[in-house]
């Protein structure tokens, strides 16, 4: 898992404008600057500092009370100065993401890509004063993979293996796994209000068509859902073991399919 920390500092600038009554009013502004570091947790732990080049395509959204005040890439909003001018006020939040939600699912020929995202706590930009803001970014989407055990691939009784899965609210992104290491996908899925993985496993057993519906597998941020399909020693049954793989927990959910039914 990858965590990213942002440090935002706000200071004061001033601009003068005129009201409809021609009475001068002072609008106060602060500047936000970002200092970023990453804590990468996979098989080892290491901390690195992200350079402006690393951050160039990060999506930055600044909101105040739910209203978007600034939105764009790091390189667009911060440029070479590494600062962004913001009007003083309260109720600000800053969100950073390694890519857009659309890119998280459309990249790599529609298989998607990993997305890191985080939002700060609410903060206030005060005049004549610096404000430190921390944003923690973690993996925001889920990945799915399917493997076929040698108990199936090594048996002449099984043939025409196919597993198709999709997120239940988006059938247009359906992925087929046929035990081909070169073509089988490794798709990523965004987490919506009801993230469920569904699909169908089809195969032939001794020449007879068989199928099994995959339903109700929860998708969650920062989790790799691994469907391991194998044949049991009892009457040619197929067992689907679902493993939730991340740095916190592993959860197995066996699904037994009986081809004799």
Secondary structure, DSSP 4 states (H G I P E B T S, - for coil): -EEEEEEEEE--EEEEEE-TT--EEEEEEEEEEEEEEEEEESSSEEEEEPPHHHHTT-EEEEEETTEEEEEEEHHHHHGGGTEEEEE-EEEEEEEEESS-HHHHHHTTTTT----EEEEPPPEEE-TTS--EEEEEEEE-SEEEEEEE-HHHHT-TTEEEEEEEEEETTEEEEEEEE-S-TTT----EE---TT-EEEEEEEEEETTEEEEEEEEEEEP-TT-EEEEEEEE-SSTTEEEEEEEEESSS---EEEEEEETT-
